[in-house]
Amino acid sequence: MTRIIPLRAIAAEWRCQRDGACCRLFAAVTMTPAERDLLVARRPDLGARFTARADGFVDLAARPCPLLATDAKGLAVCTVYDVRPYNCRRFGCYRPHPATEPFEQGLAGECLNLIDRIRHSRAVRRAYAHTQRRAQRWADRHGWTRS
């Protein structure tokens, strides 16, 4: 069966709307043991929330993400933003606004909002590539290796 996807609105200068949907829906955040150590140093209460993976990475049980909080204005905020994992640094849903477009997650956990926009928008592909490069520079500065 073919899935018909309506074209989604593209925001030229996308900015996270901080509704926290992405942080509430993903089942886990995969990271390196070094990233886990940074998080546990900041939040010792997280130690029991990690599980080891066969590939050497670890998963933080994250439905909802235990690093997520809400500020006085009701906006989602990461409590460890400056040491957040690489996978969190790389993510962006590219929705114009949560009120006009809900966060859509595919069966494999992927963000359909982002995937559809990458497929249909050169501007989003460029912006997403920029986000990936910026996250990779951060990882390189902190000793994370490319595999």
C-alpha positions in Angstrom: 0.0 0.0 0.0 1.4 3.4 -0.9 1.5 6.1 1.7 0.4 9.5 0.4 2.2 12.3 2.2 0.9 15.8 2.1 3.6 18.3 1.6 4.5 19.8 4.9 5.1 23.5 5.5 8.8 24.4 5.4 10.1 27.0 7.8 13.2 28.7 6.2 14.7 29.5 9.6 13.5 26.6 11.8 13.8 26.9 15.5 12.8 24.3 18.1 9.4 25.2 19.6 10.3 23.4 22.9 7.1 21.4 23.3 9.1 18.4 24.3 7.3 15.8 22.2 10.5 14.3 20.9 11.8 13.9 24.4 8.6 12.3 25.6 8.1 9.8 22.8 11.4 8.1 22.1 11.9 4.9 24.1 15.7 5.3 24.5 18.6 7.6 23.8 21.7 5.7 22.6 25.0 7.1 23.6 28.6 6.2 24.4 29.8 5.2 27.9 31.7 8.5 28.0 28.4 10.4 27.4 26.7 8.3 30.1 29.5 9.2 32.5 29.0 12.9 31.9 25.3 12.6 32.5 25.7 10.5 35.7 28.3 13.0 37.0 25.7 15.7 36.6 22.7 13.6 37.7 23.7 10.6 39.9 20.1 9.5 40.1 20.3 8.4 36.5 22.7 5.5 37.1 20.0 2.8 37.2 18.3 4.0 34.0 21.1 2.8 31.6 21.4 -0.5 29.9 24.4 -1.8 28.1 24.2 -2.8 24.4 26.1 -5.5 22.6 27.6 -2.9 20.3 29.4 -1.1 23.1 26.9 1.7 23.4 24.4 2.3 26.3 20.8 3.2 26.2 19.1 5.6 28.6 15.5 4.6 29.1 13.7 7.7 27.9 9.9 7.6 27.8 9.7 10.4 28.8 13.3 11.4 28.9 14.4 11.8 32.6 16.5 14.8 31.5 13.4 16.8 30.5 11.8 19.4 32.6 9.4 22.3 32.1 10.3 25.9 32.8 8.1 28.6 34.3 6.7 29.5 30.9 5.6 25.8 30.3 8.4 25.2 27.7 10.4 22.0 27.6 13.9 22.4 28.8 16.8 19.9 29.0 18.3 19.8 32.5 21.7 18.8 31.1 21.7 20.8 27.9 25.4 21.6 27.9 26.4 17.9 28.3 23.4 16.4 26.4 24.2 13.3 24.3 25.4 13.5 20.7 22.2 12.0 19.4 20.2 14.8 21.1 22.5 17.4 19.6 21.9 16.0 16.2 18.1 16.0 16.3 15.6 18.4 15.0 12.0 17.7 13.9 11.6 20.8 11.7 7.9 21.3 12.5 6.8 24.9 12.1 4.8 24.8 15.3 3.4 22.0 17.6 -0.1 23.5 17.5 -0.3 23.1 13.7 1.6 19.8 13.3 1.9 17.0 15.9 5.1 15.1 16.3 4.8 12.0 14.2 6.8 8.8 15.0 7.2 5.9 12.6 7.1 2.2 13.6 10.8 2.1 14.0 10.9 5.2 16.2 11.9 7.6 13.4 10.6 11.2 13.2 8.3 11.3 10.2 8.1 15.1 10.3 11.9 15.3 9.7 12.1 12.5 7.2 9.3 13.9 5.0 10.9 17.4 5.0 14.4 16.1 4.1 12.9 14.2 1.2 11.0 17.2 -0.1 13.0 20.3 0.8 16.5 21.3 -0.2 16.5 24.0 2.4 15.7 21.5 5.2 18.4 19.2 3.8 20.9 22.0 4.0 19.8 23.0 7.5 19.9 19.4 8.7 23.4 18.9 7.3 24.5 22.1 9.1 23.1 20.7 12.4 24.9 17.4 11.8 28.3 19.2 11.1 27.9 21.3 14.2 27.1 18.3 16.4 30.1 16.4 14.9 32.5 19.3 15.6 31.3 19.2 19.2 31.9 15.4 19.3 35.4 15.9 17.8 36.3 18.5 20.4 35.2 16.1 23.2 37.1 13.1 21.9 34.2 11.2 20.4 35.5 9.1 17.5 33.8 8.5 14.2 33.0 5.0 13.3 
